[in-house]
Amino acid sequence: MLRQLLSIFRSEDPLGAMGQDFARMLKSAYELTIRAGDIYFGRPASPDERTHIYKQDVKINKLERKIRKQVIAHLSLKGTTPSLPYCLLLMSLVKDVERIGDYAKNLAEVDDFHIAQLPDDEIVAELREIRTSVDSAFQAASEVFTRADHERAVELIRAGRDVAHRCDVLVGRIARSDYDAGLTTALVLGTRFYKRIGGHILNVLSSVVMPLHKLDYYDEDSLVVVSGDADDE
């Protein structure tokens, strides 16, 4: 179904405009995630930059509402029933991207709880690796989505599930550490925010490999079924 949706996105009809807005939304969320990560890991943020982050989050929220309004207006017209599945898919995807924006904004706010520089130790090094994996998956997600690249989507989903597991393990390591309360809070929040950003990226990627009713679900059995072109269950 994604291939049909993408062809509609590239058209001149109202769904084409929605597709362009979704692409802008995805790009803004990616840029916000990168900027927030830089701040979280120690790059000083000026008041103007913090204002820009909040404005970027507002921009993402406004695009979500705009797309929802476009979908409702489109479906209110006669003869638009065939596009209903694509509209439902789009409504789900914009919510995921909106949540990424929220978590990225929250990530940039973590230094409010911990002013000192993050230590140069194994736990922070692990979190930096997790960040790199999440950022790389996000960078690839837009192209994978646009091209409906099934094989690459499956690879990224499997890698993303591993990253989520690494986040859970890392929280346990942080809990057993001798960090003070402020640093513990900062590291746990950072780890959880990256897990959630990664999770919503996987939801977007799931639209490439899963039918609409299984969107956001990508257990190993489902990935095997889809990659093997078996009948949907």
N, C-alpha and C positions, 0 to 999 in steps of 0.2 A: 504493500500500500504506500510505503514511503516514496517509491519512485513516481507514482502517480501524483502524490502531494507535491513533490519537487517540480514536476512539470507544470503543475498549476501555479506554484510559486513564481515560476519564470514567465507566466502569461501576463497579459495586460488587464485581466479582470480584477475584481476586488480582492480575490485570494492572492493574486500576485503582489498587491500592496501589503497584505499581511505578511507575506514571506519576506519582503524587504524590511519591514519593521522588526520581524523576528531576528533577521541577520544582524541588524543594528543592536538589538537587545543582547544577543549572544556576544558580540564584539565588545560592548560596553562592560558586560559582566567579566569577561576575560581580562580586560585592561584593569578593572577594579581589583580583581583577585591578585594580579601581579603587583600592583601598587601597594595593596594592603600587606602582602607578604614581605615586601621590602621594609615597610615600617615595622612590622612585627619583629623581624630579625635584626632591627637595630638602626635602620636609617632614620635620622631625625626628620620629623614631619613639621613643616611650618604651619601656622594657622591657615594660610591660604590653601595648602595642600589638603588639610583636613576638611576645609570647606568644599574643596573639589570632590573629595571622596563622598561626602554627604550629597552633593549635587548629582554625582554619578549614580548613586543609589536611587535618588528621586527620579532621575531620568529612566532608569530601568523599570521602576514601579509605574511610571506614566506610560511607558511603552506596553507594559502588560495590560493596563487598563484600556489603552487604545486598541490593542489587538482584540481583547474581549469584546469591546464595543463593535468593532468591525465584524467579528464573527456573528454576534447577535443580529446586527443589521443585515448581514448577508443571508442568514438563515430565515429571516422574516420575509424574504422575497419569494415569490412563487417560482417553483421549478428548481430550487436549490437543494432538494432532498438528497440527490446523489453525492453532494459534497459534505454531507453530515459527518461521515467517519473522519475525513480530513480535518474538519473543524474541531471535532472532539480531540483528535491527536494534538492539534495546535494548542488548544486550551490547556492540555496537560503539560506540554513542553514549556509554555511561557511561565507556568507556575514554578517549574524546576529552575529556570533561569532567574526568576525573581528571588527565589530562596538563596541561590548562589550569591546574588548581590547582597542580601542581608548578612549572610555568614562572612563574606569578605569585609563588609563594613565593621562587623563585630571583631574580626581579626585585627583590624587596624586600631581598634579601641583597647586592645589588651594591655598596651603599655601604660594605660591609666592605673592598672593594678600593680605594675612592676616597672619601676623607673630604671633600675640598673640594667646593664648590658647582659644578655644571655650568656651563660658560661660556655667555654669552648671545651665541651666534654662529649662523651659517647652518646648520651641521651639527646642532646641538642643536635649532634651530627646526624642521628637517626631521623630526627624531625626535619632537618634540612633535606635529607634524601626523600622523605615523604612529600615535602613541598615540591621538590623537583619533579617527582612522579605525577603529582596532581596537576601541576602547571603544564607539563608536557602533554598529558592526556587532554586537558582543556584546549590547548593549542591545536591538537590534532582533531578534536571532536568536530569542529566546524567543517573542516574539509571532508571528514568521514561522513558527516551528516549530508553535506551538499552532494557528495558523489554516491551516497548510499552504498558505501564500501563495506560490504557484509563481513568479509574476512578480517579486515582491520578493526572493525567494531568488536568482533568477538575477541580478538587479541587484547584490545584495550579494556574490555569488560573483565576478562580474566585477570589481567594485571591490576585493575582497579579493585577487584575483590581481595587480592593479596595485600594491597595497600591498606584497605580497611582493616584487615586482620592485624597488620603491623601497627596500626593506630591503637587497636585494643590492647595489644601486648605492651606497647609503649606507655600507655596510661598506667598499667600495672607496675612498670619499672619506675615511673615517676612517683607513684604512691609509696613505693618501698625505699625511695631515696631519702637523703638527709637534707634536702632543700628546705629553705624557710617557707613560710606560708605564702608570701607574695610570689616567689619564683614557682612554687608548686602550682599555684592557681594559674599563672601565666602559661606554663607548659601544658597543663591539662586542657585549658581552654584552646590553646593553639592546636593541639593534637585533635581535639574533638571538632573544631571548626574545619580543619583540613579533611577530616573524615567525612563530614557532612557535605562540604563542597564537592569532594570526590564522588560521593554517593549521588548527588544530583547530576553530575556530569554523566555518570553511568546510566541514569534514567534517560537522559537525552540520547545516549548511544543505544539504549535498548530499543528505541524507535526504529533503528536500522535493521534489527534482527528479530524483533518479536511482533506478533500480531497485536492489534489495538487492545484486545481484552487482556493481554499479558504484559502490557507496557509496565515498566519499572520492575519486572520480575526477570531474573536472569540466572537462575540456579544452573548448575552444570548440566543436569539432565535436559533442561530446556535448550541450552546452547547446543548440545549434541543433536537434539531433534531438529532444530532449525538449520544448523550447518549441514545436516545430512539430508535436508530437503524432504523430511518425512512429513506425513499428513499431520496437520495441526490437531491438537486435542482440545 
